[in-house]
Amino acid sequence: MTRTWFITGTSSGFGRHLTEQLLARGDRVAATARRPESLDDLAARYGSRLWRSRLDVTDTTELREVVDRAFAELGRIDVVVSNAGYGLFGAAEELTDEQIDRQIATNLTASIQLARAATGHLRRQGGGRYIQIASIGGQVAFPAMSLYHATKWGIEGFWESAAAELAPFGIGVTLVEPGVSRTNFGAGGSVLGAPLPEYADGPSGQLRAILSGELPPLPAPGDPAKIAAAIIASADRAEAPLRLTLGSDAYALATAALRGRLEALEAGRTLAHSTDADDVTASAPAGHVDHVDH
């Protein structure tokens, strides 16, 4: 089935791969970017099937205007992909107020505002699909990435709630959680806080050395073209999968993190129950099933 997609951040990375693959298979793409001229080659090849607009996703007024115009000119948009984002690296103390505000505005607030701008259109047309490019960094956390993780954990919480709100309208939601992939995320697409000498020998200093090439790069098993193909395939499924964990590293990291959290939760079960009011009837917590030997 031919679909129309709206995608932010299409000049590079996953956004560019998605746009290329979708156009190649015959879909229409409303592609937005700070530099839409970066898509001139695709416009020459695919003509009117590529709709382009300049967009700074941190400008909420502009974001709403571009979304409204895309729906008005294209008639229907089936899939909205929130992809624009970048990495901010450094210990929290090393970051400036401006860097923190921009990271939150780009990675978190803009994704929320895109959803708010598009939801009315999707609801009125009878349904659609949201795809949020999140990160395995929305399930796990590493030193020197605190603000990046804050945005990715935050957007996962937003969509966990919003997905339930939108389901009655036939609007599905998928959170994409890639691992380390072969894009420019950790190099040209990243921002570093100003170094403080106190952090030089710690994780922040080590990450800085990796990004500058002084230390070997981190393994990057993820193939962005394959990740884009998996994202596109998810939109072909009748039921939107809430999460797509993509990459062997992402799978291993999420598995270890979730098991560790569950073990810690179980270890605190007695304490959790002990803090109930005295008039609460002692019982197994909702969803708890005692182990039964067969």
C-alpha positions as CSV (number, residue, x, y, z in Angstrom):
1,M,0.0,0.0,0.0
2,T,1.3,3.4,-0.9
3,R,1.6,5.7,2.1
4,T,2.5,9.3,2.8
5,W,5.0,10.0,5.6
6,F,6.0,13.1,7.5
7,I,9.6,12.9,8.8
8,T,11.7,15.4,10.7
9,G,15.5,15.6,10.5
10,T,15.8,14.1,7.0
11,S,19.2,15.6,5.9
12,S,21.3,12.7,7.4
13,G,21.2,9.6,9.5
14,F,18.0,7.6,10.0
15,G,15.9,10.4,8.5
16,R,17.8,10.4,5.2
17,H,17.8,6.5,5.0
18,L,14.0,6.5,5.6
19,T,13.4,9.1,3.0
20,E,15.5,7.3,0.4
21,Q,13.9,3.9,1.0
22,L,10.4,5.2,1.1
23,L,10.7,7.1,-2.1
24,A,12.4,4.1,-3.8
25,R,9.4,1.9,-2.9
26,G,6.9,4.4,-4.3
27,D,5.7,6.2,-1.1
28,R,5.3,10.0,-0.7
29,V,7.5,11.8,1.8
30,A,7.0,15.1,3.5
31,A,10.6,15.7,4.5
32,T,11.7,18.5,6.8
33,A,15.1,19.7,7.7
34,R,17.1,22.7,8.7
35,R,18.7,22.5,5.3
36,P,16.1,21.1,2.8
37,E,18.5,21.7,0.0
38,S,20.4,18.7,1.2
39,L,17.6,16.7,-0.5
40,D,18.1,18.3,-3.9
41,D,19.3,15.0,-5.4
42,L,16.1,13.2,-4.3
43,A,13.9,16.0,-5.5
44,A,15.4,15.7,-8.9
45,R,14.9,12.0,-9.0
46,Y,11.4,11.7,-7.5
47,G,9.7,15.0,-8.3
48,S,6.4,15.6,-6.6
49,R,6.5,12.5,-4.4
50,L,9.0,14.4,-2.3
51,W,7.5,17.4,-0.4
52,R,10.1,19.5,1.4
53,S,10.1,22.2,4.0
54,R,12.7,24.0,6.0
55,L,12.0,23.4,9.7
56,D,13.7,24.1,13.0
57,V,11.8,21.8,15.3
58,T,12.6,23.9,18.4
59,D,10.4,26.7,16.9
60,T,7.0,25.5,18.0
61,T,5.1,28.1,15.9
62,E,7.0,27.1,12.8
63,L,6.5,23.4,13.6
64,R,2.7,23.8,13.7
65,E,2.6,25.8,10.5
66,V,4.7,23.2,8.6
67,V,2.6,20.3,9.9
68,D,-0.7,22.1,9.0
69,R,0.6,23.0,5.6
70,A,1.8,19.4,4.9
71,F,-1.6,18.0,5.7
72,A,-3.4,20.7,3.7
73,E,-1.2,20.2,0.6
74,L,-0.9,16.4,0.7
75,G,-4.4,15.6,1.8
76,R,-3.5,12.7,4.1
77,I,-0.5,11.7,6.0
78,D,-0.4,8.1,7.2
79,V,2.8,8.0,9.3
80,V,4.5,10.8,11.3
81,V,8.1,10.2,12.2
82,S,9.8,12.2,14.9
83,N,13.5,11.8,14.1
84,A,15.2,15.1,14.6
85,G,17.7,15.0,17.5
86,Y,21.3,14.9,18.5
87,G,23.6,13.9,21.4
88,L,24.9,16.1,24.1
89,F,27.9,14.7,25.9
90,G,29.7,15.6,29.1
91,A,29.2,15.5,32.8
92,A,26.2,17.5,33.9
93,E,28.5,20.0,35.6
94,E,30.3,20.6,32.4
95,L,27.2,21.6,30.4
96,T,26.0,25.2,30.0
97,D,22.5,26.3,30.7
98,E,22.1,27.0,26.9
99,Q,23.2,23.5,26.0
100,I,20.8,21.9,28.4
101,D,17.9,24.0,27.2
102,R,18.6,23.3,23.5
103,Q,19.0,19.5,24.2
104,I,15.6,19.3,25.9
105,A,14.0,21.6,23.3
106,T,15.2,19.5,20.4
107,N,15.0,15.9,21.7
108,L,12.0,16.1,24.0
109,T,9.9,19.2,23.7
110,A,9.9,19.2,19.9
111,S,8.8,15.6,19.8
112,I,5.9,16.4,22.2
113,Q,4.9,19.4,20.2
114,L,5.0,17.5,16.9
115,A,2.6,15.0,18.4
116,R,0.3,17.8,19.6
117,A,0.4,19.5,16.1
118,A,-0.4,16.3,14.2
119,T,-2.8,14.5,16.4
120,G,-5.9,16.5,15.5
121,H,-5.2,15.8,11.8
122,L,-4.7,12.1,12.3
123,R,-7.8,11.9,14.5
124,R,-10.0,13.6,12.0
125,Q,-8.8,11.5,9.1
126,G,-9.6,8.3,11.1
127,G,-6.2,7.1,12.3
128,G,-2.5,6.9,11.5
129,R,0.8,6.0,13.0
130,Y,3.4,7.8,15.1
131,I,7.0,6.6,15.0
132,Q,9.3,8.1,17.6
133,I,13.0,7.6,17.0
134,A,14.1,7.1,20.6
135,S,17.2,5.2,21.7
136,I,18.3,2.3,23.8
137,G,19.4,5.3,25.9
138,G,15.8,5.5,26.9
139,Q,16.1,2.1,28.7
140,V,19.7,2.3,30.0
141,A,22.0,5.1,31.1
142,F,25.7,5.8,30.9
143,P,27.9,8.5,32.5
144,A,28.6,11.7,30.6
145,M,25.2,11.4,28.8
146,S,22.8,12.6,31.6
147,L,21.0,15.2,29.6
148,Y,20.7,13.0,26.5
149,H,19.2,10.2,28.7
150,A,16.9,12.7,30.4
151,T,15.3,13.5,27.0
152,K,15.1,9.9,25.8
153,W,13.7,8.5,29.1
154,G,11.3,11.5,29.1
155,I,10.0,10.9,25.6
156,E,9.5,7.2,26.3
157,G,7.3,8.2,29.3
158,F,5.4,10.6,27.2
159,W,4.5,8.0,24.6
160,E,3.7,5.3,27.1
161,S,0.9,7.5,28.3
162,A,-0.1,9.1,24.9
163,A,-0.3,5.7,23.2
164,A,-3.2,4.7,25.4
165,E,-4.9,8.1,24.8
166,L,-4.6,7.7,21.0
167,A,-5.5,4.1,20.6
168,P,-9.3,4.7,20.6
169,F,-8.8,6.9,17.5
170,G,-6.9,4.2,15.5
171,I,-3.6,6.0,16.0
172,G,-0.7,3.6,16.8
173,V,2.6,4.5,18.4
174,T,6.0,2.9,18.0
175,L,9.1,3.8,20.0
176,V,12.3,2.9,18.1
177,E,15.3,2.0,20.3
178,P,18.4,1.6,18.2
179,G,21.8,0.8,19.7
180,V,25.0,2.3,18.5
181,S,24.7,2.7,14.7
182,R,27.0,3.8,11.9
183,T,25.7,7.3,11.6
184,N,27.3,10.6,12.5
185,F,25.6,10.7,15.9
186,G,28.8,10.4,18.0
187,A,30.9,12.6,15.8
188,G,29.7,15.5,13.6
189,G,26.2,15.2,15.0
190,S,27.1,15.6,18.7
191,V,27.8,18.5,21.0
192,L,30.4,18.4,23.9
193,G,30.3,20.3,27.1
194,A,33.4,22.4,28.1
195,P,35.9,20.1,29.9
196,L,36.6,20.5,33.6
197,P,39.9,19.1,34.7
198,E,38.2,17.3,37.6
199,Y,36.5,15.0,35.2
200,A,39.5,14.3,32.9
201,D,40.3,10.9,34.3
202,G,36.7,9.8,34.7
203,P,34.0,8.6,32.3
204,S,33.4,12.1,30.9
205,G,37.1,12.5,29.9
206,Q,37.2,9.0,28.4
207,L,34.1,9.7,26.3
208,R,35.7,13.0,25.1
209,A,38.9,11.1,24.1
210,I,36.8,8.6,22.1
211,L,34.9,11.3,20.3
212,S,38.1,13.2,19.5
213,G,39.8,10.1,18.2
214,E,42.4,9.8,21.0
215,L,40.9,6.5,22.0
216,P,39.4,3.8,19.7
217,P,35.8,4.3,18.8
218,L,33.0,2.4,20.5
219,P,31.7,-0.7,18.5
220,A,28.9,0.3,16.2
221,P,27.1,-2.8,15.1
222,G,23.9,-1.1,13.8
223,D,23.4,-0.7,10.1
224,P,21.3,2.5,9.6
225,A,19.9,1.2,6.3
226,K,18.7,-2.0,7.9
227,I,17.3,-0.1,10.8
228,A,15.4,2.2,8.5
229,A,14.0,-0.9,6.6
230,A,12.8,-2.4,10.0
231,I,11.1,0.9,10.9
232,I,9.3,1.0,7.5
233,A,8.3,-2.7,7.9
234,S,6.8,-1.9,11.3
235,A,4.3,0.5,9.7
236,D,3.1,-2.3,7.5
237,R,2.0,-4.3,10.6
238,A,-1.7,-4.0,11.4
239,E,-1.0,-3.5,15.1
240,A,1.7,-0.9,15.9
241,P,4.5,-2.5,18.1
242,L,5.0,-0.2,21.0
243,R,8.8,-0.8,20.9
244,L,11.3,-1.8,18.3
245,T,14.7,-2.6,19.9
246,L,17.1,-2.7,17.0
247,G,20.7,-3.9,17.2
248,S,22.4,-6.7,19.0
249,D,23.9,-4.3,21.5
250,A,20.6,-2.7,22.1
251,Y,19.0,-6.1,22.8
252,A,21.8,-7.1,25.2
253,L,21.8,-3.8,27.1
254,A,18.0,-3.7,27.5
255,T,17.9,-7.3,28.6
256,A,20.5,-6.7,31.3
257,A,18.9,-3.5,32.5
258,L,15.4,-4.9,32.7
259,R,16.5,-8.0,34.5
260,G,18.5,-6.0,37.0
261,R,15.6,-3.7,37.7
262,L,13.2,-6.6,38.2
263,E,15.6,-8.3,40.6
264,A,16.0,-5.1,42.6
265,L,12.2,-4.6,42.6
266,E,11.6,-8.2,43.8
267,A,14.2,-7.7,46.6
268,G,12.2,-4.8,47.9
269,R,8.8,-6.5,47.8
270,T,8.5,-6.9,51.5
271,L,9.5,-3.3,52.2
272,A,7.0,-2.1,49.6
273,H,4.1,-3.9,51.2
274,S,5.2,-2.8,54.7
275,T,4.4,0.8,53.9
276,D,0.7,0.3,53.2
277,A,-1.8,1.7,55.6
278,D,-2.9,-0.6,58.4
279,D,-6.4,-1.0,57.0
280,V,-5.2,-2.4,53.6
281,T,-5.8,-6.1,53.3
282,A,-2.6,-8.0,52.9
283,S,-2.6,-9.6,49.5
284,A,-0.4,-10.3,46.5
285,P,0.2,-7.1,44.5
286,A,-1.8,-6.7,41.3
287,G,-0.3,-8.8,38.5
288,H,1.7,-10.9,40.9
289,V,1.6,-14.7,40.4
290,D,3.2,-16.8,43.0
291,H,5.5,-19.6,41.8
292,V,3.8,-22.9,41.5
293,D,5.7,-26.2,41.1
294,H,4.1,-28.6,38.6
